[in-house]
Amino acid sequence: MLKCKTCGKSLALRAGRAWAELVEEESTRCSRLQEITQQRQALAARMQGGIVGMLGGDTVDTTDMVAHRKSLAQLDATLKAEAEELAALMQHAPSQRN
């Protein structure tokens, strides 16, 4: 049985595909999807932390804070879109390992 090298879940082999190629591709996508999940969780924690979470102890004017928050939201949207694209290509649903 073929398994993802990243999360260990079983993979279904499509006709005409070499199993080694499938395992490598799925494992790479799975690994990136897990990285994205971790990055989005860190961003969410940072944004939920409010001003202190976003900036630490630095003094910054309001315009900079708004721009920073928009930048974080844009990064999160980009990561979400990449995760959705990867998930659409994947042949297995990754298990959540931490």
Secondary structure, 3 states (H helix, E strand, C coil): CCECCCCCCECCCCCCCCHHHHHHHHHHHHHHHHHHHHHHHHHHHHHHCHHHHHHCCCCCCHHHHHHHHHHHHHHHHHHHHHHHHHHHHCCCCCCCCC
